[in-house]
Amino acid sequence: MVFIMQVSSGILSEASISPSDQAIRISAWLATLPPEDGEFIVAQVKTLCDHLRQVRINAETMSDKSRR
């Protein structure tokens, strides 16, 4: 069984769902690296995802304001 950690509203929880094709590909790449390098990559991916999520939220907010 695969557990994927999800962060929601600052609360860490576990959900038993199947990994996506993207997660499987990234996991294969990480498997070829030493653990400390894998942790570095995971942290970078999280930072990038957080940034892109915020950019989208900001763009949606600006789009909503321009429709008013």
PyMOL commands that set and color helices and strands:
alter all, ss='L'
color gray80, all
select helices_A, chain A and resi 21-31+35-66
alter helices_A, ss='H'
color red, helices_A
select strands_A, chain A and resi 4-8+11-15
alter strands_A, ss='S'
color yellow, strands_A
deselect
rebuild
show_as cartoon
